[in-house]
């Protein structure tokens, strides 16, 4: 009888550490992620548009496309593809 009680206690303790992943998947479907609106500074917009204007005016470049507005663009020159990612470093608060 003592062995049966000890086995039951061990099973109960073991079940506490096991996570139920089915439940967490159901909860994840119920909770929708909120889309975050990113603030783009005026300086960053100006730099990005200046770069786009420069590339447009110079006929040396084969083509360019904006992948993410005010952040990322792809430039083609002499058959090679380059990616430009504009990142603003902000001061710590």
HUKA-V831763 format. One record per backbone hydrogen bond with DSSP energy under -0.5 kcal/mol. NH is the residue of the N-H (numbers start at 1). CO is the residue of the C=O. Records with the same first field share a line. If there is no record, write none. Layout:
# HUKA-V831763
NH: CO + CO
This chain:
# HUKA-V831763
5: 1
6: 2
7: 3
8: 4
9: 5
10: 6
11: 7
12: 8
13: 9
14: 10
15: 11
16: 12
17: 13 + 14
18: 14
21: 19
24: 20
25: 21
26: 22
27: 23
28: 24
29: 25
30: 26
31: 27
32: 30
38: 36
41: 39
45: 41
46: 42
47: 43
48: 44
49: 45
50: 46
51: 47
52: 48
53: 49
54: 50
55: 51
56: 52
57: 53
58: 54
59: 57
61: 58
62: 76
63: 76
65: 74
67: 65 + 72
68: 72
71: 68
72: 68
73: 84
74: 65
75: 82
76: 63
77: 80
80: 77
82: 75
84: 73
85: 83
86: 71 + 84
87: 85
89: 87
90: 88
